[in-house]
Amino acid sequence: MAGDTVIRAEALTKRYGANLAVDHVDFAVAAGEIVGILGPNGSGKTTTILMLLGLTEPTSGRAMVAGFDPLRDPLEVKRRVGYLPDQVGFYENMSARDNLAYTARLAGLTRREIDERFVAALDRVGLGHVGHSRVTTYSQGMRQRLGLAEILMKRPSVAVLDEPTTALDPHSTMEFLDMIRGLKADGTAVLLSSHHLDQVQSVCDRVALFNRGKLALSGTVTELAGRVLGGGYVIDVEAHGASVPELLAAIPGVVRVQPLGGDRYRVDGQHDLRADIARRLAGAVELTGIYFAAPSLNEVYARYFAEARDAVQ
Amino acid sequence: MRSSNPEAASRHGSPWTGLGTVVAKETADHLSSARMRILEALVFLTAIAAAYAAIRSIRATIGESPFLFLRLLTMAQDPLPSFISLLGFLIPLVAIALAFDSINGEFNRRTLSRVLAQPIYRDALLLGKFLAGLLSLTIGLTALWLLVIGLGLLLLGLPPSTEEMVRMLGFLVATIAYGGVWLALALLFSVLFRAPATAALAALGTWLVSSLFWSFITDILAALIAGPAEGVLGPRLQYIYTSQFIDRLSPNTLYAETALALLQPSTRALGPVLISQLQGAVLGSPLPVMQSFVLIWPQLTGLVATTILIFAIAYVIFQRQEIRA
């Protein structure tokens, strides 16, 4: 982890009657770290976020956010946490400035602080030129940016972003992901809940995978790949010859060989096998390239839930 | 939803943190909204018309009453009803319009979780919305009250006496308390129903029952509980008391009785009066203002208590709701 722990959950549990929404979840997030929260709908992601924010009370367990217990000190937690909910809403009849000023006043900022931070926050999310327009004229993408500006105004220790890029076009998504990286650069810990696995993989330092209310897996994508795919190191090989798959499969540490079409193969290995592959294929076949490829979170996710389904059946 | 976690009972920080900010924002919203302007225009026009019609009638009989300004509010002139009758009818409408989408509107705009993610408790949001509605209502009613007094001064050419001012102030407070009941009810429905149209319909339905059908309901229930209205020797006291008790469950009745006692000083009782109680009374003579306040005190506290009770129910339900929008 990058620094001091700003979020710690211990056996966090939430029960709605007979339904166990979150089941003894343990995890920690460090300052300046971006952690992706993944899982299918109803897996307990949002309930966990709401408990960390102090918006709903855990049935049992404990959490500490920015040094405070959300159950006992929800106001102190909320002062230090910025939250961007899924499809954020604003008061349509008010300007962006008035919307942000309202929540900033609720957050305890003085008029002077609001004036100082407002321009900088809007400029940073690219809305400086429309700050005084009514929100009703904003597109969904602009609203998401405005939500991020609200977080920036608060200068929080922790930012919780729930499906922030759902309604964004590809270009806006790229820009938004850069803004999230900017939060990390400020030292803010970011919890990012999303179904867009490629985006999560591109910005997150670690990933927490939820399933049926439990934290099923947690770690870097490489670590998860190691546990789910049996490897964790993905190497793409370009080689011509009939026996390439067999030669690759015989190398110690190779977990799987997957033909990608033509003379291309993907090798899942337990460690970095590029040197072993080069030694084994050289002379035996015509080797034209070896590339180190990051393991795909999509693949990890798909494999994990396929196996989880099989286990249930 | 509230859990049974015992540690939640010892949460730190004031529940009223952010209350002032919520009240200021909501009041500004109310006072600048097109909905409120239309309703205020409706109330102002009808009330001023009623007061103006009453003034014309009073000028013809100017020497008959020492309480001319009070007659301004109570006198009806065909085809318009009296000023207080109009207020009794229209204030619930205004109060309902102020609050029927208070909480469900936040849900539907998806602003609730964003607001509650700021360092405030739900207590401050709910109370802030109620107080903002009450403040907006108070501003509108006070302006109307001053306008009617100004109109009276202008057209009657006489200033109101101190006693009239005290009675009219008491009436203003009672009207605000009456509006508070409907405001709290609309707020409750806005917590209960996620669709604002359903909340508005439920509140308007309650208002219709209370203002139009309550007397029928009172008659039926009183007859069921206390037996027939008439006995062999005339009206039965048990029926009258039962009927009065049920009738006073409606805020309209409490408000009407308060207005009657305050604005018609000759009112000496608000229930059945026995012949034996009239011994020594000078019929038709006005009651001292303090005695009128003593007379309406139960009604006034009843209106305030009803408001608090309805608000408390809304508070408990809101505290137990899941915030996901």
Interface residues (C-beta under 8 A of the other chain):
Chain A: K14 R15 Y16 T46 L50 L53 L55 T56 E57 P58 T59 S60 L71 R72 D73 P74 L75 E76 K78 R79 V81 G82 Y83 P85 Q87 V88 G89 F90 Y91 E92 N93 Y102 T103 R105 L106 A107 G108 G147 E150
Chain B: M1 R2 S3 S4 N5 E7 A8 S10 R11 H12 G13 T17 G18 T21 V22 K25 D29 S33 R109 R110 T111 S113 R114 V115 L116 A117 Q118 P119 I120 Y121 E322 I323 R324 A325
